[in-house]
Amino acid sequence: MHIDHIGIAVSDLESAIKRYEALLGTPCYKRERVESEGVETAFFATGESKVELLGATNETSVITKFIAKRGEGLHHTAFEVADIRAEMTRLKAQGYTLLNEEPKTGADNKLIAFLHPKDANGVLMELCQSVS
Ligand code: CO
């Protein structure tokens, strides 16, 4: 449907929030911890899309590993879809590798699933579906 948000891995969430508030000229409107991922997120509204800052909450977090390997920067691009299960089935049938078999609960009231970066020229793709 459209790009819902881009996720940016940061090593210091507090200072990154201040920086992005100044950069985007809009306050962080929501912070949320996703304990299962070892991640704390901070969201900024920018028109139709959002920016999601991702900080690690522990040493085994996916964000800790990502930053150790690649440094801070773009972590994923998320596309809003109407029916995440249907999209997962469609992509799987075409040979794409999904990183989770079932949609999982992410930040911002979403069901989410990730597509392996090797299938998208190096970009980690997130599918997300809003749940109300
Ligand atoms: Co995301």
Backbone and ligand atoms as CSV (ligand in chain L), in Angstrom:
chain,resi,resn,atom,element,x,y,z
A,1,MET,N,N,0.835,-1.198,0.000
A,1,MET,CA,C,0.000,0.000,0.000
A,1,MET,C,C,0.874,1.253,0.000
A,2,HIS,N,N,1.622,1.440,1.061
A,2,HIS,CA,C,2.559,2.564,1.088
A,2,HIS,C,C,3.630,2.271,2.118
A,3,ILE,N,N,4.682,3.083,2.091
A,3,ILE,CA,C,5.720,2.922,3.107
A,3,ILE,C,C,5.157,3.471,4.417
A,4,ASP,N,N,5.015,2.584,5.383
A,4,ASP,CA,C,4.469,2.987,6.680
A,4,ASP,C,C,5.530,3.703,7.504
A,5,HIS,N,N,6.724,3.132,7.514
A,5,HIS,CA,C,7.817,3.780,8.253
A,5,HIS,C,C,9.166,3.249,7.792
A,6,ILE,N,N,10.198,4.001,8.127
A,6,ILE,CA,C,11.535,3.458,7.998
A,6,ILE,C,C,12.095,3.335,9.407
A,7,GLY,N,N,12.849,2.267,9.638
A,7,GLY,CA,C,13.428,2.000,10.947
A,7,GLY,C,C,14.912,2.315,10.910
A,8,ILE,N,N,15.362,3.079,11.892
A,8,ILE,CA,C,16.765,3.488,11.956
A,8,ILE,C,C,17.360,2.994,13.269
A,9,ALA,N,N,18.441,2.230,13.162
A,9,ALA,CA,C,19.109,1.706,14.357
A,9,ALA,C,C,20.016,2.789,14.938
A,10,VAL,N,N,19.857,3.040,16.225
A,10,VAL,CA,C,20.673,4.065,16.887
A,10,VAL,C,C,21.313,3.484,18.142
A,11,SER,N,N,22.498,3.992,18.484
A,11,SER,CA,C,23.179,3.442,19.662
A,11,SER,C,C,22.756,4.155,20.944
A,12,ASP,N,N,22.334,5.402,20.844
A,12,ASP,CA,C,21.876,6.133,22.034
A,12,ASP,C,C,20.512,6.741,21.723
A,13,LEU,N,N,19.475,6.068,22.199
A,13,LEU,CA,C,18.112,6.468,21.827
A,13,LEU,C,C,17.774,7.875,22.324
A,14,GLU,N,N,18.194,8.208,23.547
A,14,GLU,CA,C,17.842,9.526,24.101
A,14,GLU,C,C,18.400,10.658,23.238
A,15,SER,N,N,19.665,10.562,22.898
A,15,SER,CA,C,20.241,11.655,22.104
A,15,SER,C,C,19.709,11.628,20.673
A,16,ALA,N,N,19.408,10.431,20.160
A,16,ALA,CA,C,18.855,10.341,18.806
A,16,ALA,C,C,17.462,10.966,18.749
A,17,ILE,N,N,16.671,10.788,19.812
A,17,ILE,CA,C,15.332,11.398,19.843
A,17,ILE,C,C,15.451,12.916,19.767
A,18,LYS,N,N,16.357,13.482,20.572
A,18,LYS,CA,C,16.545,14.945,20.548
A,18,LYS,C,C,16.966,15.404,19.155
A,19,ARG,N,N,17.880,14.652,18.568
A,19,ARG,CA,C,18.370,15.027,17.243
A,19,ARG,C,C,17.258,14.981,16.193
A,20,TYR,N,N,16.457,13.920,16.227
A,20,TYR,CA,C,15.396,13.793,15.217
A,20,TYR,C,C,14.238,14.749,15.456
A,21,GLU,N,N,14.014,15.112,16.729
A,21,GLU,CA,C,12.992,16.131,16.989
A,21,GLU,C,C,13.407,17.450,16.349
A,22,ALA,N,N,14.679,17.776,16.477
A,22,ALA,CA,C,15.184,19.019,15.873
A,22,ALA,C,C,15.220,18.894,14.355
A,23,LEU,N,N,15.679,17.754,13.882
A,23,LEU,CA,C,15.815,17.535,12.433
A,23,LEU,C,C,14.473,17.576,11.716
A,24,LEU,N,N,13.479,16.878,12.284
A,24,LEU,CA,C,12.180,16.766,11.616
A,24,LEU,C,C,11.225,17.887,12.019
A,25,GLY,N,N,11.561,18.595,13.096
A,25,GLY,CA,C,10.693,19.676,13.561
A,25,GLY,C,C,9.385,19.175,14.115
A,26,THR,N,N,9.396,17.970,14.643
A,26,THR,CA,C,8.181,17.398,15.225
A,26,THR,C,C,8.584,16.539,16.415
A,27,PRO,N,N,7.773,16.569,17.490
A,27,PRO,CA,C,8.157,15.786,18.664
A,27,PRO,C,C,7.943,14.285,18.472
A,28,CYS,N,N,8.718,13.513,19.164
A,28,CYS,CA,C,8.476,12.072,19.247
A,28,CYS,C,C,7.108,11.900,19.891
A,29,TYR,N,N,6.191,11.187,19.210
A,29,TYR,CA,C,4.826,11.094,19.746
A,29,TYR,C,C,4.560,9.797,20.493
A,30,LYS,N,N,5.497,8.869,20.362
A,30,LYS,CA,C,5.261,7.605,21.058
A,30,LYS,C,C,6.573,6.867,21.280
A,31,ARG,N,N,6.724,6.305,22.464
A,31,ARG,CA,C,7.852,5.410,22.735
A,31,ARG,C,C,7.272,4.092,23.208
A,32,GLU,N,N,7.911,3.024,22.780
A,32,GLU,CA,C,7.366,1.718,23.116
A,32,GLU,C,C,8.497,0.697,23.166
A,33,ARG,N,N,8.479,-0.127,24.187
A,33,ARG,CA,C,9.464,-1.210,24.281
A,33,ARG,C,C,8.858,-2.484,23.711
A,34,VAL,N,N,9.651,-3.200,22.914
A,34,VAL,CA,C,9.231,-4.519,22.437
A,34,VAL,C,C,10.208,-5.501,23.084
A,35,GLU,N,N,9.794,-6.021,24.236
A,35,GLU,CA,C,10.712,-6.830,25.048
A,35,GLU,C,C,11.204,-8.067,24.308
A,36,SER,N,N,10.303,-8.671,23.518
A,36,SER,CA,C,10.673,-9.908,22.824
A,36,SER,C,C,11.828,-9.680,21.851
A,37,GLU,N,N,12.006,-8.437,21.400
A,37,GLU,CA,C,13.072,-8.132,20.437
A,37,GLU,C,C,14.256,-7.425,21.106
A,38,GLY,N,N,14.096,-7.068,22.378
A,38,GLY,CA,C,15.150,-6.312,23.047
A,38,GLY,C,C,15.316,-4.921,22.454
A,39,VAL,N,N,14.181,-4.310,22.115
A,39,VAL,CA,C,14.217,-3.040,21.387
A,39,VAL,C,C,13.322,-2.011,22.068
A,40,GLU,N,N,13.784,-0.769,22.090
A,40,GLU,CA,C,12.908,0.332,22.444
A,40,GLU,C,C,12.756,1.215,21.211
A,41,THR,N,N,11.512,1.569,20.903
A,41,THR,CA,C,11.251,2.332,19.683
A,41,THR,C,C,10.769,3.735,20.026
A,42,ALA,N,N,11.019,4.661,19.125
A,42,ALA,CA,C,10.523,6.036,19.263
A,42,ALA,C,C,10.013,6.458,17.891
A,43,PHE,N,N,8.781,6.965,17.848
A,43,PHE,CA,C,8.134,7.267,16.564
A,43,PHE,C,C,7.978,8.764,16.331
A,44,PHE,N,N,8.135,9.126,15.060
A,44,PHE,CA,C,7.936,10.499,14.605
A,44,PHE,C,C,7.000,10.456,13.412
A,45,ALA,N,N,6.032,11.349,13.390
A,45,ALA,CA,C,5.104,11.418,12.258
A,45,ALA,C,C,5.667,12.361,11.206
A,46,THR,N,N,5.766,11.853,9.988
A,46,THR,CA,C,6.234,12.686,8.879
A,46,THR,C,C,5.306,12.429,7.696
A,47,GLY,N,N,4.233,13.195,7.635
A,47,GLY,CA,C,3.254,13.006,6.568
A,47,GLY,C,C,2.597,11.646,6.667
A,48,GLU,N,N,2.531,10.936,5.561
A,48,GLU,CA,C,1.879,9.624,5.531
A,48,GLU,C,C,2.727,8.545,6.187
A,49,SER,N,N,4.007,8.820,6.301
A,49,SER,CA,C,4.929,7.810,6.803
A,49,SER,C,C,5.515,8.246,8.144
A,50,LYS,N,N,6.173,7.305,8.782
A,50,LYS,CA,C,6.765,7.588,10.080
A,50,LYS,C,C,8.236,7.235,10.073
A,51,VAL,N,N,8.934,7.789,11.021
A,51,VAL,CA,C,10.312,7.377,11.272
A,51,VAL,C,C,10.297,6.653,12.618
A,52,GLU,N,N,10.903,5.484,12.658
A,52,GLU,CA,C,10.985,4.694,13.880
A,52,GLU,C,C,12.454,4.583,14.262
A,53,LEU,N,N,12.814,5.162,15.385
A,53,LEU,CA,C,14.179,4.966,15.882
A,53,LEU,C,C,14.181,3.703,16.723
A,54,LEU,N,N,15.236,2.911,16.595
A,54,LEU,CA,C,15.329,1.635,17.305
A,54,LEU,C,C,16.601,1.615,18.142
A,55,GLY,N,N,16.417,1.527,19.455
A,55,GLY,CA,C,17.560,1.399,20.351
A,55,GLY,C,C,17.524,0.035,21.017
A,56,ALA,N,N,18.680,-0.493,21.360
A,56,ALA,CA,C,18.751,-1.796,22.024
A,56,ALA,C,C,18.452,-1.656,23.507
A,57,THR,N,N,17.795,-2.646,24.095
A,57,THR,CA,C,17.588,-2.634,25.541
A,57,THR,C,C,18.452,-3.683,26.237
A,58,ASN,N,N,19.154,-4.485,25.483
A,58,ASN,CA,C,20.082,-5.446,26.083
A,58,ASN,C,C,21.157,-5.867,25.077
A,59,GLU,N,N,22.120,-6.620,25.574
A,59,GLU,CA,C,23.290,-6.970,24.763
A,59,GLU,C,C,22.992,-7.980,23.646
A,60,THR,N,N,21.887,-8.712,23.802
A,60,THR,CA,C,21.584,-9.722,22.790
A,60,THR,C,C,20.518,-9.226,21.805
A,61,SER,N,N,20.166,-7.949,21.923
A,61,SER,CA,C,19.167,-7.353,21.033
A,61,SER,C,C,19.599,-7.438,19.573
A,62,VAL,N,N,18.621,-7.558,18.685
A,62,VAL,CA,C,18.928,-7.532,17.248
A,62,VAL,C,C,19.605,-6.210,16.880
A,63,ILE,N,N,19.288,-5.149,17.610
A,63,ILE,CA,C,19.881,-3.836,17.313
A,63,ILE,C,C,21.345,-3.781,17.763
A,64,THR,N,N,21.659,-4.386,18.891
A,64,THR,CA,C,23.057,-4.471,19.325
A,64,THR,C,C,23.888,-5.185,18.260
A,65,LYS,N,N,23.335,-6.292,17.763
A,65,LYS,CA,C,24.056,-7.087,16.750
A,65,LYS,C,C,24.183,-6.310,15.446
A,66,PHE,N,N,23.110,-5.645,15.055
A,66,PHE,CA,C,23.113,-4.880,13.809
A,66,PHE,C,C,24.171,-3.780,13.859
A,67,ILE,N,N,24.205,-3.025,14.959
A,67,ILE,CA,C,25.143,-1.901,15.056
A,67,ILE,C,C,26.582,-2.405,15.127
A,68,ALA,N,N,26.791,-3.526,15.817
A,68,ALA,CA,C,28.148,-4.094,15.891
A,68,ALA,C,C,28.656,-4.455,14.496
A,69,LYS,N,N,27.746,-4.931,13.663
A,69,LYS,CA,C,28.125,-5.410,12.332
A,69,LYS,C,C,28.182,-4.294,11.294
A,70,ARG,N,N,27.210,-3.412,11.327
A,70,ARG,CA,C,27.064,-2.428,10.242
A,70,ARG,C,C,27.060,-0.984,10.683
A,71,GLY,N,N,27.073,-0.757,11.998
A,71,GLY,CA,C,27.006,0.615,12.491
A,71,GLY,C,C,25.572,1.127,12.502
A,72,GLU,N,N,25.419,2.343,12.997
A,72,GLU,CA,C,24.089,2.943,13.026
A,72,GLU,C,C,23.608,3.183,11.597
A,73,GLY,N,N,22.291,3.291,11.447
A,73,GLY,CA,C,21.773,3.644,10.122
A,73,GLY,C,C,20.486,2.916,9.806
A,74,LEU,N,N,20.123,2.951,8.526
A,74,LEU,CA,C,18.855,2.362,8.084
A,74,LEU,C,C,18.819,0.869,8.421
A,75,HIS,N,N,17.806,0.480,9.161
A,75,HIS,CA,C,17.672,-0.909,9.596
A,75,HIS,C,C,16.629,-1.656,8.773
A,76,HIS,N,N,15.486,-1.027,8.544
A,76,HIS,CA,C,14.460,-1.667,7.716
A,76,HIS,C,C,13.508,-0.646,7.110
A,77,THR,N,N,12.801,-1.093,6.099
A,77,THR,CA,C,11.747,-0.290,5.481
A,77,THR,C,C,10.458,-1.090,5.626
A,78,ALA,N,N,9.414,-0.443,6.112
A,78,ALA,CA,C,8.166,-1.155,6.407
A,78,ALA,C,C,7.046,-0.724,5.476
A,79,PHE,N,N,6.400,-1.705,4.899
A,79,PHE,CA,C,5.275,-1.468,4.004
A,79,PHE,C,C,3.986,-1.907,4.679
A,80,GLU,N,N,3.034,-0.990,4.698
A,80,GLU,CA,C,1.710,-1.323,5.222
A,80,GLU,C,C,0.995,-2.192,4.189
A,81,VAL,N,N,0.401,-3.278,4.654
A,81,VAL,CA,C,-0.394,-4.131,3.768
A,81,VAL,C,C,-1.779,-4.338,4.398
A,82,ALA,N,N,-2.749,-4.642,3.554
A,82,ALA,CA,C,-4.124,-4.807,4.045
A,82,ALA,C,C,-4.283,-6.158,4.740
A,83,ASP,N,N,-3.602,-7.174,4.218
A,83,ASP,CA,C,-3.757,-8.532,4.741
A,83,ASP,C,C,-2.384,-9.194,4.798
A,84,ILE,N,N,-1.778,-9.151,5.960
A,84,ILE,CA,C,-0.388,-9.593,6.073
A,84,ILE,C,C,-0.230,-11.085,5.780
A,85,ARG,N,N,-1.204,-11.885,6.197
A,85,ARG,CA,C,-1.096,-13.331,5.935
A,85,ARG,C,C,-1.144,-13.626,4.439
A,86,ALA,N,N,-2.020,-12.920,3.730
A,86,ALA,CA,C,-2.120,-13.113,2.277
A,86,ALA,C,C,-0.817,-12.698,1.594
A,87,GLU,N,N,-0.215,-11.607,2.044
A,87,GLU,CA,C,1.049,-11.152,1.450
A,87,GLU,C,C,2.174,-12.145,1.738
A,88,MET,N,N,2.192,-12.672,2.953
A,88,MET,CA,C,3.220,-13.652,3.307
A,88,MET,C,C,3.091,-14.892,2.429
A,89,THR,N,N,1.875,-15.337,2.220
A,89,THR,CA,C,1.623,-16.499,1.370
A,89,THR,C,C,2.053,-16.220,-0.067
A,90,ARG,N,N,1.721,-15.037,-0.562
A,90,ARG,CA,C,2.078,-14.649,-1.927
A,90,ARG,C,C,3.600,-14.629,-2.106
A,91,LEU,N,N,4.295,-14.033,-1.157
A,91,LEU,CA,C,5.748,-13.910,-1.281
A,91,LEU,C,C,6.428,-15.269,-1.147
A,92,LYS,N,N,5.936,-16.076,-0.221
A,92,LYS,CA,C,6.505,-17.407,-0.031
A,92,LYS,C,C,6.359,-18.242,-1.296
A,93,ALA,N,N,5.191,-18.137,-1.928
A,93,ALA,CA,C,4.941,-18.885,-3.163
A,93,ALA,C,C,5.898,-18.465,-4.266
A,94,GLN,N,N,6.393,-17.243,-4.194
A,94,GLN,CA,C,7.334,-16.753,-5.198
A,94,GLN,C,C,8.784,-17.006,-4.815
A,95,GLY,N,N,8.981,-17.705,-3.702
A,95,GLY,CA,C,10.331,-18.108,-3.327
A,95,GLY,C,C,11.049,-17.159,-2.389
A,96,TYR,N,N,10.363,-16.153,-1.878
A,96,TYR,CA,C,10.998,-15.234,-0.932
A,96,TYR,C,C,11.126,-15.894,0.437
A,97,THR,N,N,12.176,-15.506,1.142
A,97,THR,CA,C,12.407,-16.055,2.473
A,97,THR,C,C,11.854,-15.113,3.532
A,98,LEU,N,N,10.885,-15.609,4.295
A,98,LEU,CA,C,10.342,-14.834,5.402
A,98,LEU,C,C,11.085,-15.202,6.669
A,99,LEU,N,N,11.379,-14.218,7.491
A,99,LEU,CA,C,12.144,-14.479,8.707
A,99,LEU,C,C,11.270,-14.987,9.840
A,100,ASN,N,N,9.957,-14.845,9.699
A,100,ASN,CA,C,9.059,-15.488,10.654
A,100,ASN,C,C,7.901,-16.134,9.890
A,101,GLU,N,N,7.499,-17.279,10.383
A,101,GLU,CA,C,6.458,-18.066,9.712
A,101,GLU,C,C,5.079,-17.458,9.916
A,102,GLU,N,N,4.891,-16.909,11.106
A,102,GLU,CA,C,3.603,-16.321,11.477
A,102,GLU,C,C,3.827,-14.834,11.750
A,103,PRO,N,N,2.819,-14.008,11.489
A,103,PRO,CA,C,2.949,-12.598,11.865
A,103,PRO,C,C,3.164,-12.473,13.373
A,104,LYS,N,N,3.990,-11.523,13.782
A,104,LYS,CA,C,4.144,-11.318,15.211
A,104,LYS,C,C,3.731,-9.901,15.582
A,105,THR,N,N,3.558,-9.691,16.889
A,105,THR,CA,C,3.095,-8.397,17.355
A,105,THR,C,C,4.273,-7.449,17.467
A,106,GLY,N,N,4.211,-6.350,16.734
A,106,GLY,CA,C,5.269,-5.362,16.785
A,106,GLY,C,C,4.809,-4.112,17.509
A,107,ALA,N,N,5.633,-3.064,17.441
A,107,ALA,CA,C,5.270,-1.789,18.055
A,107,ALA,C,C,4.143,-1.158,17.248
A,108,ASP,N,N,3.481,-0.159,17.858
A,108,ASP,CA,C,2.529,0.686,17.130
A,108,ASP,C,C,1.271,-0.081,16.696
A,109,ASN,N,N,0.844,-1.054,17.499
A,109,ASN,CA,C,-0.373,-1.836,17.192
A,109,ASN,C,C,-0.352,-2.476,15.816
A,110,LYS,N,N,0.739,-3.162,15.516
A,110,LYS,CA,C,0.876,-3.770,14.199
A,110,LYS,C,C,1.154,-5.259,14.318
A,111,LEU,N,N,0.675,-5.978,13.319
A,111,LEU,CA,C,1.176,-7.322,13.082
A,111,LEU,C,C,2.301,-7.147,12.081
A,112,ILE,N,N,3.422,-7.807,12.316
A,112,ILE,CA,C,4.560,-7.586,11.435
A,112,ILE,C,C,5.211,-8.906,11.017
A,113,ALA,N,N,5.911,-8.853,9.893
A,113,ALA,CA,C,6.706,-9.985,9.419
A,113,ALA,C,C,7.872,-9.397,8.630
A,114,PHE,N,N,8.999,-10.077,8.692
A,114,PHE,CA,C,10.176,-9.584,7.985
A,114,PHE,C,C,10.566,-10.510,6.840
A,115,LEU,N,N,11.086,-9.882,5.810
A,115,LEU,CA,C,11.573,-10.573,4.622
A,115,LEU,C,C,13.090,-10.493,4.649
A,116,HIS,N,N,13.746,-11.586,4.310
A,116,HIS,CA,C,15.210,-11.612,4.378
A,116,HIS,C,C,15.825,-10.550,3.455
A,117,PRO,N,N,16.831,-9.807,3.966
A,117,PRO,CA,C,17.448,-8.746,3.141
A,117,PRO,C,C,18.049,-9.258,1.826
A,118,LYS,N,N,18.449,-10.526,1.787
A,118,LYS,CA,C,19.055,-11.038,0.555
A,118,LYS,C,C,18.041,-11.066,-0.589
A,119,ASP,N,N,16.761,-11.099,-0.233
A,119,ASP,CA,C,15.706,-11.130,-1.244
A,119,ASP,C,C,15.281,-9.735,-1.688
A,120,ALA,N,N,15.887,-8.715,-1.091
A,120,ALA,CA,C,15.491,-7.342,-1.449
A,120,ALA,C,C,16.743,-6.473,-1.606
A,121,ASN,N,N,17.757,-7.058,-2.230
A,121,ASN,CA,C,18.981,-6.317,-2.540
A,121,ASN,C,C,19.584,-5.612,-1.319
A,122,GLY,N,N,19.559,-6.326,-0.210
A,122,GLY,CA,C,20.252,-5.813,0.974
A,122,GLY,C,C,19.397,-5.021,1.935
A,123,VAL,N,N,18.118,-4.857,1.615
A,123,VAL,CA,C,17.242,-4.104,2.524
A,123,VAL,C,C,16.342,-5.069,3.294
A,124,LEU,N,N,16.354,-4.944,4.610
A,124,LEU,CA,C,15.412,-5.711,5.424
A,124,LEU,C,C,14.026,-5.094,5.251
A,125,MET,N,N,13.092,-5.899,4.762
A,125,MET,CA,C,11.736,-5.423,4.505
A,125,MET,C,C,10.800,-5.909,5.601
A,126,GLU,N,N,9.998,-5.010,6.093
A,126,GLU,CA,C,8.973,-5.358,7.068
A,126,GLU,C,C,7.604,-5.192,6.414
A,127,LEU,N,N,6.754,-6.183,6.586
A,127,LEU,CA,C,5.350,-6.025,6.219
A,127,LEU,C,C,4.612,-5.712,7.511
A,128,CYS,N,N,3.697,-4.772,7.476
A,128,CYS,CA,C,2.937,-4.513,8.691
A,128,CYS,C,C,1.473,-4.274,8.368
A,129,GLN,N,N,0.652,-4.709,9.277
A,129,GLN,CA,C,-0.797,-4.543,9.154
A,129,GLN,C,C,-1.309,-3.956,10.452
A,130,SER,N,N,-2.029,-2.873,10.349
A,130,SER,CA,C,-2.585,-2.246,11.544
A,130,SER,C,C,-3.667,-3.125,12.145
A,131,VAL,N,N,-3.659,-3.265,13.429
A,131,VAL,CA,C,-4.748,-3.964,14.113
A,131,VAL,C,C,-5.400,-2.968,15.060
A,132,SER,N,N,-6.721,-2.947,15.069
A,132,SER,CA,C,-7.373,-1.932,15.898
A,132,SER,C,C,-7.933,-2.556,17.158
L,1,CO,CO,CO,9.416,-1.293,11.998
